[in-house]
Amino acid sequence: MPASPTPATTVLTTRGLLLDMDGTLVNSDAVVERWWRRWAVEHGLDPDEALKVVHGRQGHATMAVLLPDRPVEQNLADNRVMLAQETADTDGVIPVPGAPAFLASLAGLPHALVTSADETLATTRMKAAALPLPALRVTAESVTSSKPHPEGFLQGAAALGLAPADCVAFEDSEAGITAARAAGMRVVGIGPRALPHAPTAHVEDLTHVRVEALPDGGGIRLHLTA
């Protein structure tokens, strides 16, 4: 019997990591789908089509894509309601496979959370998934423009004191990958949503990522197994 093929491994060296939350560290799809399907039906939209654009963006930015002629103020008001609903609902929120060990391996290494969730929702979901919240965070309150705009990732790099090119972003969505690339970063795509958008490297989940701290503060080496 022929030997099984050896999995392909990609190695990236960087100085800091910028981590999306939903779909990257936390699987919150159950909650997102519940509330966005309901919202789509209430507004006469196809929920399956709506779900194609919700991931990665702030809620009001998703609403602007789905209902482009609606006033911004109405989207912002709906978004406040949506945030309250999603924050109160943690049923089905679980860690992405490998997330606990991955975050543990980053202790003492430069990394930050860059999420479209607000601070309360980010704290709630990370707690529900039993994951430690990174000390450095860029949340919805921190930016004026949602992903796919690069502002969040640029802020994350600045918080780490690094040039964008010296950071690697971890993302699961088209909006997030577009934002990280626009910021001038390499991107590790996580899960099936990321694969069609040609990230720098792609893994099924975080069990396929090994983090190596280089000696004398020389940075971080990522071993990514397809």
C-alpha positions in Angstrom: 0.0 0.0 0.0 1.5 3.4 -1.0 2.3 5.8 1.9 -0.1 8.6 2.6 1.1 12.0 1.2 2.8 14.3 3.7 0.6 17.3 4.4 2.0 20.5 2.8 3.4 23.0 5.3 3.7 26.8 4.8 6.1 28.7 7.0 5.7 32.4 7.6 7.9 34.6 9.7 6.5 37.8 11.2 6.8 40.1 14.2 3.1 40.3 15.3 -0.3 38.7 14.8 -3.6 40.4 14.3 -6.6 38.2 15.0 -10.2 38.4 13.9 -12.6 36.9 16.4 -15.8 35.5 14.8 -15.0 32.5 12.6 -11.3 32.8 13.4 -11.2 32.2 17.2 -14.8 31.8 18.0 -17.5 29.9 16.1 -20.5 32.1 16.5 -22.3 31.1 13.3 -25.3 29.7 15.1 -26.1 33.0 16.8 -25.2 35.1 13.7 -27.5 33.0 11.5 -30.4 33.1 13.9 -30.6 36.8 14.2 -29.6 37.8 10.6 -32.0 35.3 9.1 -34.8 36.9 11.2 -33.7 40.4 10.3 -33.6 39.5 6.6 -37.1 38.0 6.6 -38.4 41.1 8.4 -37.0 43.3 5.6 -38.2 41.1 2.7 -34.8 39.8 1.9 -33.6 36.2 1.0 -31.9 35.1 4.2 -29.5 32.8 2.4 -28.3 35.7 0.2 -28.1 38.0 3.2 -25.8 35.5 5.0 -23.3 35.7 2.2 -22.3 39.2 3.2 -22.8 39.4 6.9 -19.5 37.9 8.0 -16.7 40.2 8.9 -18.5 43.5 8.7 -20.1 45.6 11.4 -23.9 45.2 11.4 -24.7 48.6 10.0 -22.2 48.1 7.2 -23.9 44.8 6.3 -27.3 46.6 6.3 -25.9 49.3 4.0 -24.9 46.6 1.5 -28.2 44.8 1.7 -30.4 47.9 1.7 -28.3 50.6 0.0 -31.1 53.2 -0.2 -31.9 53.1 3.5 -30.9 56.0 5.7 -27.6 55.5 7.6 -29.4 56.5 10.9 -31.8 53.6 10.4 -29.0 51.2 9.9 -27.2 52.4 13.0 -30.4 52.1 15.0 -31.1 48.6 13.8 -27.4 47.7 14.5 -27.8 48.7 18.2 -30.8 46.4 18.5 -28.9 43.6 16.7 -25.9 44.0 18.9 -28.0 43.7 22.1 -29.8 40.6 20.7 -26.5 38.9 19.7 -24.8 39.8 23.0 -27.7 38.2 25.0 -27.5 35.0 22.9 -24.6 32.8 23.5 -26.3 29.5 22.6 -24.0 27.6 20.3 -20.9 29.9 20.8 -17.9 27.6 20.9 -14.2 27.9 20.2 -12.8 27.2 16.7 -10.9 23.9 17.0 -7.4 24.6 18.2 -8.2 28.1 19.5 -7.4 27.5 23.2 -3.9 26.1 22.5 -3.2 28.7 19.8 -4.0 31.6 22.1 -2.0 29.9 24.9 1.0 29.7 22.6 0.8 33.5 22.0 1.4 34.4 25.7 4.1 37.0 25.8 4.2 37.4 22.0 2.9 40.5 20.1 -0.7 40.0 19.2 -4.0 41.9 19.1 -7.7 41.3 18.5 -9.1 43.1 15.5 -12.9 42.5 15.4 -16.0 44.1 14.0 -17.8 43.3 17.3 -18.0 46.0 19.9 -16.2 45.6 23.2 -19.2 44.1 25.0 -20.0 41.5 22.3 -16.3 40.6 22.0 -16.0 40.1 25.7 -19.2 38.0 25.9 -18.3 35.7 23.0 -14.7 35.1 24.1 -16.0 34.3 27.6 -18.7 32.0 26.2 -16.0 30.2 24.3 -13.7 30.0 27.4 -11.0 31.9 25.5 -8.7 34.5 27.0 -9.3 38.1 25.7 -6.1 39.6 24.3 -4.9 42.7 26.2 -4.8 44.7 23.0 -8.1 45.0 21.1 -9.4 47.0 18.2 -13.2 46.8 18.4 -16.1 48.5 16.6 -15.9 51.5 18.9 -12.2 52.0 17.9 -12.8 52.7 14.2 -14.8 54.9 11.9 -14.9 52.5 9.0 -15.8 48.8 9.1 -14.0 46.0 7.3 -13.4 45.7 4.4 -11.8 49.1 5.1 -8.2 48.5 6.5 -8.5 51.0 9.4 -8.9 48.3 12.1 -5.8 46.4 11.0 -3.8 49.5 10.7 -4.8 50.5 14.2 -3.8 47.0 15.4 -0.4 47.2 13.9 0.1 50.7 15.4 -0.9 49.3 18.8 1.8 46.7 18.5 4.3 49.3 17.4 4.8 47.5 14.1 4.7 48.3 10.5 1.7 46.6 8.7 4.1 44.6 6.6 5.5 43.1 9.8 2.2 41.7 10.8 0.2 38.6 9.8 -3.6 38.7 10.0 -5.8 35.7 10.8 -9.2 36.0 9.1 -12.1 33.9 7.9 -14.2 36.2 5.8 -14.0 38.0 2.4 -14.4 41.4 4.1 -11.6 40.7 6.6 -9.2 39.3 4.1 -9.8 42.3 1.9 -9.2 44.7 4.8 -5.9 43.0 5.9 -4.6 43.0 2.3 -5.5 46.7 1.9 -3.5 47.3 5.1 -0.5 45.7 3.5 -0.5 42.5 5.5 -0.1 38.8 4.7 -3.2 36.8 5.7 -3.8 33.3 7.1 -7.3 32.3 6.0 -9.2 30.1 8.5 -11.9 27.7 7.4 -14.1 27.3 4.3 -15.2 30.9 4.0 -11.7 32.1 3.6 -10.5 29.7 0.9 -12.2 31.3 -2.2 -10.5 34.6 -1.4 -6.9 33.5 -2.0 -5.3 34.3 1.4 -1.5 34.1 1.6 -2.0 30.7 3.3 -5.0 28.7 4.3 -5.8 26.2 7.1 -8.9 24.3 8.0 -8.8 25.5 11.6 -6.3 26.4 14.3 -5.3 22.9 15.0 -3.2 23.3 11.8 -1.2 26.2 13.2 2.0 25.9 15.2 3.5 29.1 16.7 7.3 29.2 17.3 8.9 32.1 19.2 12.2 32.9 17.6 15.2 33.5 20.0 16.3 36.9 21.2 13.0 38.6 20.2 13.6 37.7 16.6 9.9 37.4 15.8 7.4 34.6 15.3 7.5 31.7 13.0 4.2 30.2 11.9 4.0 26.6 10.7 0.8 26.1 8.8 -0.3 22.7 7.7 -2.8 22.3 4.9 
